[in-house]
Structure formats: structure tokens, C-alpha cells
Amino acid sequence: MPDLRQALSRYYARHFGKNFPEEEFIVTGSGMHAIQLALDALAGAGDEVVYLSPAWPNFDAAAGIAGAVPVAVTLDHSGNGWSCDVEKIAASITPRTKALFINTPSNPTGWTADHETLQAILALARAKNLWIIADEIYSLFHYGHGRAPSFLDIASAEDRILYVNSFSKNWAMTGWRVGWIKTHPSLQQVFENLIQYSSSGVAQFMQRGAVAALDEGDAFVAEQVERARKARDLVCGILGATGRAGFTVPQGAFYLFFTVDGITDSRTAAFDIVDKANVGLAPGTAFGPGGEAFLRLCFHRRLDQIEEAAHRLAKWMKNA
């Protein structure tokens, strides 16, 4: 729908200072649909796609559906937090590598790439003639100054980058199933064809809701980010006071990825927490290499709910 593409163009001008023609936006049936289409466009049977782990597990599956081989490169974790070693990405590249998938701010870790890291990744992609799929869904959920750093801040028009995004997170529209791709001009017709043969498009009333979110939702998003910031600080304070929780305060997204001293089997722990504390967490094993000992808590809820959940978890930790 032209109205939505125009609204997306205004969104990027407002938040990123970039003026893109409306034709470069492809409306998809969700952020997941955007990722699947990006992989379908770039990779085929036997091709490799490198991604950073721990990661949202759907990406690994989406690569497999496209016939590609997902190659995980683990983020480094230390007392200074999460970080990306670009040399490890470089070492993972083979003649079959077609693209790098970069999710920042990260689900589940909260790691947020700085401009120096993004520049190094972009330089690597240029040198190796690779595409980048930039998953910046949580770019507005950033707890530093303004939005999170983006490839858009450093890339040129010639760089081969696809930006995938969704209305689910920033605008709390999970059930609407609307997303988008900011495509490269060379792939515009490819995506038009993929949309035609995969879904034939997104229902008009859903697109109109997305237009309203983009044009009228900035204040709402700001309120949501501030609430998430307070919830983050609240849960980090309560769990940190136990002396058993290990974590890096997330700089973006709305998840706390933490360990519990003495607990190595996160899957068993997650079941035990549901049974004894009535709090649902995702086990780190779900997020691939590097996440095995961690648990993920989503803190984007009402503050009273987060406070209650954190106290229940703290009680569980004392007895575990």
C-alpha cells in the first residue's frame, strides 16, 4: 500500500535522517516473514549464512528452510559484558558464505553494537563481497542516548544491506503480523515476486494500522522504552541483591540474560522455576551456542508484575 511505504519513508527520515524512496520498502507479513524472504532472496541450497549467537532461534530455522546452512559465531562474554569479535566472523567465512545476519540490539543478550563494531563488520562484508541482513527490530529500545547505532549511520547507498523490521516490538502490535524490508534497489523486483508468491500481500486494514503507528506512535514508543528502562533497573536490582545472579545490564531490547551461580542446566532450571516460582523464563539452550547456562527474562511488562516476578525468582535462587 503506497500510504504505508510513504509512512516508512517518513519514519526513516525522522529517526535516522535518511530519505529513501517509498519503492525501497517491502511490506511483509511480520518481521519473521521479512527474515525468511531476505534469506530466500540471498541464499540457496548449500550456501552459508553467518550469524551471531546466542540468537533468536527462528533465524537458524529460517536459514534451513531456505536451504542454507546457518553458521553460528558466538559473542564473547566477560566481566565487561557481551562483545563481538569481528575476527571470529572473518574466520567463519568460506567460499559458500553469502550473507552475515546481524541482530543489534540483541535478543536475547541485550548486546548493542557500537559504531566501531558496525564499521568493522561492514568493512568485512565489503571485502568479502557479502550481503548483510541487519535485524534492527529493537533499535528504538535503546537505553543509551537516542536510538541504537545502526548500519544506516555508516553505510553508503552502494552497500549491500537489507534491513528487516517489525511492528511487533516498538509499537506492541505482535498480533497484527506486519513487518517490512528496507531493500537494496537491485533486489526490489525479487522481493516483489517473493511477496506475490508467498502471501500476495498484507491485508489493507493491517497496513492502515501500521501507518497510524508510524505517524502517531512516537510518544507511545518513548513511553514504552522508559517503562522498560525502569523495569530493567528494577529486576537487575532485585536479582543482583541475591548475590547469585550473574548478568550484564542490557543496553538494548527488553530481555535480561542471566546465570545463576551453581546452575548449569538452564532447561531443567526453567522448568523448576515454573513449577516452584510460577515465573516463565526461556532457557538459554534455546538460543544456541554461548547461551547454554543462561536464562532469559522478558522485562517489558507492567512494573508491578516485574517486581513480583523478580521477588519470586530471588526466593527461588535462595533455595535452589
C-alpha positions in Angstrom: 0.0 0.0 0.0 1.6 3.3 -1.0 0.4 5.0 2.2 2.5 2.6 4.3 5.5 2.8 2.2 5.4 6.6 2.4 4.9 6.4 6.2 8.0 4.2 6.4 10.0 6.7 4.4 8.9 9.4 6.8 9.9 7.2 9.8 13.4 6.8 8.5 13.8 10.5 7.8 12.6 11.3 11.3 14.6 8.7 13.2 17.7 8.1 11.0 18.0 11.3 9.0 17.8 9.3 5.7 15.5 9.9 2.8 14.6 6.7 1.0 12.1 6.5 -1.9 9.0 4.6 -1.0 9.8 1.9 -3.6 12.6 0.6 -1.5 10.2 -0.6 1.2 8.7 -4.0 1.0 5.8 -4.7 3.4 5.8 -8.2 4.8 3.5 -10.4 6.9 5.7 -10.0 10.0 9.3 -9.5 10.9 9.8 -13.3 10.7 8.4 -13.1 7.2 10.9 -10.4 6.4 13.8 -12.5 7.6 12.6 -15.5 5.6 12.2 -13.5 2.4 15.6 -12.0 2.9 17.2 -15.4 3.2 15.2 -16.7 0.2 16.5 -13.9 -1.9 20.1 -14.2 -0.9 20.8 -17.9 -0.2 20.1 -21.3 -1.7 20.9 -24.9 -1.1 24.3 -25.3 0.5 25.0 -21.6 0.8 26.1 -20.4 4.3 24.8 -17.6 6.3 26.8 -16.4 9.4 25.0 -15.2 12.4 25.9 -14.1 16.0 25.0 -16.4 18.8 23.2 -16.6 21.3 20.4 -15.7 19.0 16.7 -15.8 18.4 16.2 -19.5 17.4 13.9 -18.7 14.5 16.8 -17.4 12.4 18.6 -20.8 12.4 15.4 -22.5 11.3 14.6 -19.9 8.6 18.1 -20.4 7.1 17.4 -24.1 6.9 14.0 -23.5 5.3 15.8 -21.5 2.6 18.2 -24.4 2.1 21.1 -22.6 3.6 23.5 -23.6 6.3 23.4 -21.4 9.4 26.9 -20.8 10.8 27.0 -19.6 14.4 29.7 -17.2 15.7 29.5 -16.8 19.5 29.6 -13.4 21.1 32.3 -13.1 23.7 31.2 -12.7 27.3 33.3 -11.5 30.2 33.0 -9.3 33.3 32.9 -6.4 30.9 29.8 -7.7 29.2 29.0 -9.0 25.7 31.1 -8.1 22.7 31.6 -9.1 19.1 35.0 -10.3 17.9 34.9 -9.5 14.2 38.0 -11.6 13.6 35.9 -14.6 14.6 33.3 -13.7 12.0 36.1 -13.4 9.4 37.4 -16.8 10.3 33.9 -18.4 9.8 33.6 -17.2 6.2 34.1 -19.7 3.4 33.6 -19.6 -0.4 30.0 -20.7 0.3 29.2 -17.8 2.6 26.5 -15.4 1.1 25.5 -13.2 4.0 26.0 -12.0 7.5 23.0 -11.8 9.8 23.5 -9.1 12.5 20.9 -8.6 15.2 21.5 -5.5 17.3 20.3 -4.7 19.9 20.3 -8.4 20.5 17.6 -10.8 21.5 18.4 -12.4 24.0 21.6 -10.8 25.3 20.8 -7.1 25.1 24.2 -6.6 23.4 24.2 -3.5 21.3 26.9 -2.9 18.7 28.7 0.4 18.7 29.6 2.2 15.6 33.2 0.9 15.6 31.9 -2.7 15.6 29.4 -2.0 12.9 32.1 -0.3 10.8 34.4 -3.4 11.2 31.6 -5.7 10.2 30.7 -3.6 7.2 34.3 -3.4 6.1 34.5 -7.2 6.2 31.3 -7.6 4.2 32.7 -5.2 1.6 36.0 -7.0 1.4 34.3 -10.5 1.1 31.5 -9.3 -1.2 28.9 -10.4 1.2 25.3 -9.2 1.9 24.3 -8.0 5.4 20.9 -8.8 6.8 20.5 -6.1 9.5 17.9 -7.0 12.1 17.4 -3.7 13.9 13.9 -4.5 15.3 14.9 -3.2 18.7 16.7 -0.1 17.5 14.3 2.2 19.4 14.6 0.1 22.6 18.0 1.5 23.5 19.0 2.7 26.9 21.8 4.9 25.8 21.3 8.3 24.2 18.6 8.1 21.5 18.2 5.1 19.3 20.8 2.4 18.9 23.7 2.7 16.5 22.7 1.5 13.0 24.4 0.4 9.8 22.4 3.3 8.3 24.7 5.7 10.2 27.8 4.5 8.3 26.7 2.7 5.1 26.7 4.1 1.6 23.9 3.6 -0.9 26.1 1.0 -2.7 26.4 -1.2 0.3 24.5 -4.5 0.0 22.4 -4.4 3.2 18.9 -5.5 3.8 17.2 -4.0 6.9 14.4 -6.2 8.4 12.0 -4.9 10.9 8.6 -5.4 12.5 5.7 -3.5 14.2 5.5 -6.2 16.9 8.0 -4.8 19.4 8.2 -1.0 19.1 4.5 -0.5 18.7 3.3 -3.6 20.7 1.5 -4.9 17.6 2.5 -8.6 17.8 -0.8 -9.9 16.7 -1.1 -7.7 13.7 1.7 -9.6 11.8 3.2 -6.7 9.8 6.8 -6.1 9.1 9.0 -4.6 6.4 12.3 -4.8 4.5 14.3 -1.8 3.6 15.7 -3.3 0.5 18.5 -2.7 -1.9 17.4 -1.4 -5.3 19.0 -4.3 -7.0 16.6 -6.7 -5.2 13.4 -4.7 -5.4 11.8 -6.8 -8.1 13.0 -10.0 -6.5 11.1 -9.1 -3.3 8.0 -8.0 -5.2 8.0 -11.5 -6.8 8.6 -13.3 -3.4 5.7 -11.4 -1.8 3.4 -12.3 -4.7 4.2 -16.0 -4.5 4.4 -16.3 -0.7 1.5 -14.2 0.7 0.2 -11.9 -2.1 0.5 -9.1 0.4 -0.7 -7.9 3.8 -4.4 -7.1 4.5 -5.2 -3.4 3.9 -6.7 -2.8 7.4 -3.5 -4.1 9.0 -1.4 -1.8 6.8 -3.6 1.2 7.8 -2.9 0.3 11.5 0.8 0.3 10.7 0.5 3.7 9.1 -1.1 5.1 12.3 1.6 3.5 14.4 4.4 5.1 12.4 2.9 8.6 12.1 1.3 8.9 15.5 3.2 6.4 17.7 6.5 8.2 18.6 5.2 9.3 22.0 3.9 5.8 22.7 7.2 4.2 21.9 9.1 6.7 24.1 6.8 5.8 27.0 7.3 2.1 26.4 11.1 2.5 26.3 11.1 4.5 29.5 8.9 1.9 31.2 11.2 -0.9 30.0 14.2 1.1 31.4 12.6 1.3 34.8 11.7 -2.4 34.7 15.2 -3.3 33.7 16.7 -1.4 36.6 14.1 -2.9 39.0 14.7 -6.5 38.1 18.5 -6.1 37.9 18.4 -4.5 41.4 16.4 -7.3 42.9 18.2 -10.2 41.3 21.6 -8.6 41.8 21.0 -8.3 45.5 20.7 -12.1 45.8 24.4 -12.4 45.1 23.7 -15.4 42.9 22.6 -13.9 39.6 25.2 -13.1 37.0 24.4 -10.7 34.2 25.4 -7.7 32.1 22.9 -4.9 32.3 21.3 -4.9 28.8 21.9 -1.8 26.7 19.1 -2.6 24.3 16.0 -4.7 23.7 14.0 -5.8 26.7 15.5 -9.1 27.9 17.7 -9.9 30.9 20.0 -12.8 30.0 21.4 -14.1 33.3 23.1 -17.0 35.0 22.5 -18.4 38.5 25.5 -19.4 40.5 25.8 -23.2 40.6 23.2 -23.8 37.9 24.4 -25.1 34.6 21.3 -26.9 33.2 19.1 -23.9 32.2 16.4 -26.1 30.7 15.9 -28.0 33.9 16.1 -24.8 35.9 13.4 -23.1 33.7 11.0 -26.0 34.4 11.8 -25.9 38.1 11.2 -22.1 38.2 7.8 -22.5 36.5 6.9 -25.3 39.0 8.1 -23.6 42.2 8.0 -19.8 41.5 5.3 -19.7 38.8 7.5 -17.5 36.6 8.1 -18.3 32.9 11.7 -17.9 31.6 13.3 -19.1 28.4 16.2 -21.5 28.9 19.5 -20.3 27.3 19.7 -23.6 25.4 17.0 -22.4 23.1 19.3 -19.6 21.8 22.2 -21.8 20.6 25.9 -21.8 21.2 27.0 -19.5 24.1 23.7 -19.5 25.8 23.6 -22.9 27.5 23.9 -21.8 31.1 21.7 -18.7 30.8 18.1 -17.9 31.4 16.2 -15.2 29.6 13.6 -12.9 31.3 11.4 -10.5 29.4 11.0 -7.4 31.5 8.7 -5.5 29.1 5.7 -5.8 31.4 3.9 -3.7 34.0 6.3 -2.7 36.8 4.2 -4.4 39.5 4.3 -7.6 37.5 8.1 -7.4 37.0 8.7 -6.6 40.7 6.6 -9.6 41.8 8.3 -11.9 39.3 11.8 -10.7 40.4 11.0 -11.3 44.0 9.7 -14.8 43.2 12.9 -15.5 41.3 15.1 -14.2 44.1 13.3 -16.5 46.6 13.8 -19.4 44.2 17.5 -18.6 44.0 17.9 -18.7 47.7 16.5 -22.2 47.8 18.0 -23.7 44.6 
